[in-house]
């Protein structure tokens, strides 16, 4: 999908995003008091969110990355880059910028649970349950949104728009 920035309208500005990130960080700190956590960031969209969230969570932490790809809509999910750490016995939090159908995230969750972490939770900046194909519910939700296409703060359209500090949707 090709777009022109003039076709977009601000859906959430950077100040709103920062407030949500701070709120989520406080919830995580409360739940994981005196524990070390491991954030897992699915590439590429979640990089901005995990960066901001990790700076707001004042607990011992590590960050690891995974890159998954759905070959085609409804098709098999492919691992492009797996995590590099042994997560057995660790408190793992998967950091997603947006949860849509939940297919890729469900695949990742199942794969991570097979490694016996001490706990596994999911945090998402945006949750879009209207598009969910699987009964997956994140543990921490920044904001629930309706079924709309959003761009910015890591979310893209054909790899464009990830760098926008605000989140946009289309005018029409």
VENKA-V367523 format. One record per residue. RES is the residue in three letters. PSI is psi in degrees with one decimal (* if undefined). NEAR is the number of other C-alpha atoms within 12 Angstrom. D_LAST is the distance of its C-alpha to the last C-alpha in Angstrom with 2 decimals. Layout:
res=RES psi=PSI near=NEAR d_last=D_LAST
res=RES psi=PSI near=NEAR d_last=D_LAST
This chain:
res=UNK psi=118.2 near=12 d_last=14.53
res=UNK psi=144.2 near=14 d_last=14.71
res=UNK psi=162.8 near=20 d_last=12.36
res=UNK psi=137.2 near=16 d_last=13.00
res=UNK psi=-23.5 near=20 d_last=13.04
res=UNK psi=-13.9 near=12 d_last=11.68
res=UNK psi=-4.0 near=15 d_last=8.17
res=UNK psi=154.6 near=24 d_last=8.68
res=UNK psi=144.4 near=20 d_last=9.37
res=UNK psi=125.6 near=24 d_last=12.57
res=UNK psi=-43.8 near=27 d_last=12.63
res=UNK psi=128.7 near=27 d_last=16.45
res=UNK psi=169.6 near=20 d_last=18.76
res=UNK psi=-30.6 near=22 d_last=21.98
res=UNK psi=-42.0 near=15 d_last=24.13
res=UNK psi=-41.7 near=20 d_last=22.40
res=UNK psi=-45.8 near=30 d_last=22.76
res=UNK psi=-41.4 near=26 d_last=26.42
res=UNK psi=-41.5 near=20 d_last=27.18
res=UNK psi=-42.7 near=29 d_last=25.94
res=UNK psi=-43.6 near=34 d_last=27.97
res=UNK psi=-41.4 near=24 d_last=31.00
res=UNK psi=-44.6 near=24 d_last=30.75
res=UNK psi=-39.6 near=34 d_last=30.63
res=UNK psi=-42.0 near=34 d_last=33.52
res=UNK psi=-40.1 near=23 d_last=35.62
res=UNK psi=-43.1 near=22 d_last=35.16
res=UNK psi=-44.2 near=38 d_last=36.21
res=UNK psi=-41.2 near=26 d_last=39.15
res=UNK psi=-45.5 near=15 d_last=40.31
res=UNK psi=-26.0 near=21 d_last=40.23
res=UNK psi=31.9 near=26 d_last=41.91
res=UNK psi=133.2 near=18 d_last=44.50
res=UNK psi=23.1 near=14 d_last=47.26
res=UNK psi=152.9 near=22 d_last=45.71
res=UNK psi=139.0 near=25 d_last=44.50
res=UNK psi=158.4 near=33 d_last=41.09
res=UNK psi=112.2 near=37 d_last=39.56
res=UNK psi=133.9 near=40 d_last=35.86
res=UNK psi=122.5 near=44 d_last=34.54
res=UNK psi=110.4 near=40 d_last=31.46
res=UNK psi=124.8 near=39 d_last=29.65
res=UNK psi=149.9 near=30 d_last=28.75
res=UNK psi=-26.0 near=29 d_last=26.57
res=UNK psi=-30.0 near=38 d_last=23.66
res=UNK psi=-0.1 near=37 d_last=25.92
res=UNK psi=-41.1 near=32 d_last=28.05
res=UNK psi=-44.0 near=33 d_last=26.53
res=UNK psi=-47.1 near=42 d_last=26.59
res=UNK psi=-34.8 near=38 d_last=30.16
res=UNK psi=-49.3 near=27 d_last=31.32
res=UNK psi=-42.7 near=30 d_last=30.25
res=UNK psi=-42.5 near=40 d_last=31.33
res=UNK psi=-31.4 near=34 d_last=34.69
res=UNK psi=-25.1 near=23 d_last=35.49
res=UNK psi=-21.1 near=24 d_last=34.89
res=UNK psi=113.6 near=31 d_last=36.97
res=UNK psi=65.6 near=23 d_last=40.58
res=UNK psi=158.5 near=24 d_last=42.31
res=UNK psi=135.0 near=21 d_last=44.07
res=UNK psi=160.2 near=27 d_last=41.48
res=UNK psi=160.9 near=29 d_last=40.84
res=UNK psi=135.4 near=29 d_last=37.72
res=UNK psi=164.4 near=29 d_last=37.51
res=UNK psi=147.8 near=30 d_last=34.87
res=UNK psi=146.2 near=32 d_last=33.94
res=UNK psi=116.6 near=25 d_last=31.73
res=UNK psi=155.7 near=27 d_last=30.67
res=UNK psi=134.2 near=25 d_last=28.76
res=UNK psi=116.1 near=20 d_last=27.62
res=UNK psi=-44.1 near=13 d_last=28.85
res=UNK psi=164.0 near=11 d_last=26.36
res=UNK psi=122.5 near=12 d_last=24.14
res=UNK psi=0.7 near=14 d_last=26.73
res=UNK psi=-172.0 near=12 d_last=29.47
res=UNK psi=152.1 near=14 d_last=32.13
res=UNK psi=132.6 near=21 d_last=31.53
res=UNK psi=137.3 near=18 d_last=33.44
res=UNK psi=117.1 near=20 d_last=34.97
res=UNK psi=-41.5 near=16 d_last=34.69
res=UNK psi=120.7 near=17 d_last=36.30
res=UNK psi=164.3 near=21 d_last=38.01
res=UNK psi=156.6 near=27 d_last=38.94
res=UNK psi=-4.7 near=15 d_last=42.17
res=UNK psi=152.6 near=20 d_last=43.76
res=UNK psi=120.8 near=21 d_last=45.76
res=UNK psi=3.6 near=29 d_last=43.91
res=UNK psi=125.9 near=17 d_last=46.75
res=UNK psi=5.2 near=20 d_last=47.49
res=UNK psi=156.3 near=27 d_last=44.68
res=UNK psi=107.0 near=34 d_last=41.97
res=UNK psi=135.1 near=37 d_last=38.77
res=UNK psi=117.1 near=44 d_last=35.23
res=UNK psi=129.5 near=47 d_last=32.39
res=UNK psi=110.4 near=48 d_last=29.61
res=UNK psi=140.2 near=45 d_last=26.08
res=UNK psi=-33.7 near=46 d_last=22.93
res=UNK psi=141.3 near=47 d_last=20.86
res=UNK psi=122.7 near=44 d_last=22.12
res=UNK psi=-101.2 near=33 d_last=20.09
res=UNK psi=-30.3 near=24 d_last=22.31
res=UNK psi=-2.2 near=30 d_last=25.42
res=UNK psi=-51.7 near=28 d_last=27.31
res=UNK psi=-42.1 near=34 d_last=28.10
res=UNK psi=-39.6 near=39 d_last=28.85
res=UNK psi=-41.4 near=27 d_last=31.10
res=UNK psi=-48.0 near=24 d_last=32.94
res=UNK psi=-45.0 near=36 d_last=33.48
res=UNK psi=-46.6 near=31 d_last=34.62
res=UNK psi=-43.2 near=19 d_last=37.12
res=UNK psi=-43.0 near=21 d_last=38.41
res=UNK psi=-40.2 near=31 d_last=38.93
res=UNK psi=-29.0 near=24 d_last=40.63
res=UNK psi=-17.8 near=17 d_last=43.13
res=UNK psi=7.8 near=21 d_last=44.38
res=UNK psi=56.9 near=18 d_last=45.43
res=UNK psi=158.6 near=24 d_last=43.76
res=UNK psi=-37.4 near=22 d_last=45.12
res=UNK psi=156.7 near=27 d_last=41.65
res=UNK psi=118.3 near=32 d_last=38.14
res=UNK psi=163.1 near=34 d_last=35.06
res=UNK psi=132.0 near=38 d_last=31.38
res=UNK psi=135.0 near=40 d_last=29.27
res=UNK psi=140.7 near=41 d_last=25.51
res=UNK psi=-49.1 near=44 d_last=23.25
res=UNK psi=136.2 near=40 d_last=20.31
res=UNK psi=129.4 near=31 d_last=20.93
res=UNK psi=75.0 near=29 d_last=18.53
res=UNK psi=-21.2 near=25 d_last=21.04
res=UNK psi=-22.8 near=18 d_last=18.81
res=UNK psi=-1.4 near=21 d_last=19.04
res=UNK psi=130.1 near=22 d_last=22.74
res=UNK psi=-18.0 near=19 d_last=25.13
res=UNK psi=152.6 near=19 d_last=28.23
res=UNK psi=70.2 near=16 d_last=29.65
res=UNK psi=128.0 near=28 d_last=29.19
res=UNK psi=123.2 near=26 d_last=28.93
res=UNK psi=155.3 near=33 d_last=28.96
res=UNK psi=-29.9 near=24 d_last=31.72
res=UNK psi=123.8 near=32 d_last=29.84
res=UNK psi=124.0 near=29 d_last=26.19
res=UNK psi=-52.7 near=35 d_last=24.53
res=UNK psi=135.3 near=26 d_last=21.44
res=UNK psi=131.6 near=23 d_last=20.10
res=UNK psi=162.0 near=23 d_last=16.35
res=UNK psi=-179.5 near=19 d_last=14.34
res=UNK psi=88.6 near=19 d_last=13.08
res=UNK psi=154.0 near=22 d_last=10.30
res=UNK psi=126.0 near=27 d_last=10.70
res=UNK psi=150.1 near=37 d_last=12.28
res=UNK psi=141.1 near=38 d_last=14.11
res=UNK psi=164.1 near=37 d_last=17.16
res=UNK psi=44.1 near=39 d_last=20.50
res=UNK psi=-24.8 near=35 d_last=21.60
res=UNK psi=142.7 near=34 d_last=18.50
res=UNK psi=171.5 near=27 d_last=17.57
res=UNK psi=108.5 near=25 d_last=15.87
res=UNK psi=46.2 near=14 d_last=18.94
res=UNK psi=12.4 near=17 d_last=21.00
res=UNK psi=142.5 near=21 d_last=18.95
res=UNK psi=-8.2 near=26 d_last=17.75
res=UNK psi=-32.3 near=26 d_last=20.40
res=UNK psi=-6.1 near=23 d_last=22.17
res=UNK psi=132.7 near=27 d_last=19.59
res=UNK psi=-21.2 near=24 d_last=21.27
res=UNK psi=166.9 near=28 d_last=18.14
res=UNK psi=131.3 near=35 d_last=15.52
res=UNK psi=157.3 near=34 d_last=11.92
res=UNK psi=168.4 near=31 d_last=8.63
res=UNK psi=145.9 near=23 d_last=5.51
res=UNK psi=-41.5 near=16 d_last=3.80
res=UNK psi=* near=10 d_last=0.00
